[in-house]
Amino acid sequence: MHAQPPASHYINGQYIEDTKGEKIAVMYPANGEVIAEIHAATPDIIEQALVSAQAAQKVWAEYSATERGRVLRCAADIMRQCNDLLSEIETLDTGKPIQETLVADATSGADALEYFGGLAASITGEYIPLGGNFAYTIRQPLGVCVGIGAWNYPTQIACWKGAPALACGNSMIFKPSETTPLSALKVAEILTEAGAPDGLYNVIQGMGEVGHALVSDPRVAKVSLTGSVPTGKKVYATAAQGMKHVTMELGGKSPLIIFDDADIENAVSGAILANFYSSGQVCSNGTRVFVHKNIREKFIARLTARLENIIIGDPLDPKTNFGPMASAKQRAIVLDYIRKGIDEGATLVCGGHAIENSGYFIQPTVFSDVTDDMTIAREEIFGPVLSVLEFSDEEEVIRRANATEFGLAAGVFTQDLTRAHRIAAKFAAGTCYINTYNIAPVEAPFGGSKASGIGRENSKAAVEHYTERKTVFVATSPVEAPF
Ligand code: NAD
């Protein structure tokens, strides 16, 4: 298997290498085979990316917004045409099943490019009458924006950050996760092919130090991070030194509440999507599944029966619907949490073990009798581990659901619509679901409350985070001075 890119970085419209940078081996998580070798960015590479992004932003800001939109929409079309190739790269990079990547990665990236391409020409200021005088606002780009990605949705993250940044007239330097460095390079290539000026969207590789070097550079105006809460705190603090704009898309420990009037089969589908899609490596996962005591047994029985339909195998096989963890490190972290669950007294209903092969597979795992104080109910696991917690009344469950430092997502399954809306209003989370889970279409804002982040991605809301308003006051009569 081979997925070697022409070079490690993409700067100023072309691939560029600097072998002095630390070597990073890219593994296919399904068998541990090295599929590519790249190098982390050296200070020279970082400098080249910053210089070219700064120059390109000035050129790009002079384009009409309609022209900018056209480039993004053209990039969306190219992404869709290349979906098969991009999905294969994503599967090799992340280990996610090809049946997922074909419909959820490059396609979601293309949606973002198309949506923000369409929106670009409508990003305008406003006219404010002031009784004869008036003011108007100009929505200005911020300048050079930095995007830093996690490893679970590398293509989507590269586009969710790049598309709104570029639509608003900014340039971007994107640093993918060191675990999944391949697909963002393709996004950069496609933008060049679509007509983006050289340097508008650069990709450089590396670990946290490269991200830190970008965030602390005074030429950078904004940083958008997708990652864990501890990294978010560090990046936010660094950005604060330069008073930079930030968007933080961080981790979660989201609740999913299932009432006894819910359609059980539908609720089980929701719980599966909320815990086992992408082998559980989804930030918004509803991993604390609060099930009403009246339906607990029935729910667990249907859930475990449905999990028997999981097809674990080579992610490149279209029949496979459950792949490995993205890395050996993540597998070790998840297995450690499973051990803690057992040690702290939760009941292991199914799964709980690594699958003995050369890849980083873990069985889909369900715990019941989980209590709020257990480690597996408090910390983000980021793997295929579902915890069932029992509840008996509405007031109690909403209090327990909100008793977490995180606030990314929350869901409720019930047939009682007044209760559903009442609970959605009370959830302390940025993204809530009623009788569904884990959808994130580009038209709607996505993001977290509390420790799960700041700012919103997608939708018109993202424009707020990639522009700033300049206010211009205009007098139509002479100035009235006191003396
Ligand atoms: P991570 O925090 O370890 O790394 C994220 C990125 O930050 C990587 O590219 C890493 O190299 C970089 N980084 C690390 N230290 C840095 C520093 N000091 N300065 C600048 N950059 C630095 O996260 P991960 O393990 O790659 O991803 C998993 C996490 O991401 C989970 O917590 C998950 O919930 C979260 N996530 C959130 C969302 C969301 O939209 N809210 C989406 C996907 C993943």
Residues whose N, C-alpha, C, O or C-beta is under 5 A from the ligand:
A	BS01	NAD	I148 G149 A150 W151 N152 K175 P176 S177 E178 G206 M207 G208 G211 H212 T226 G227 S228 V229 T231 K234 V235 E249 L250 G251 G252 C283 S452
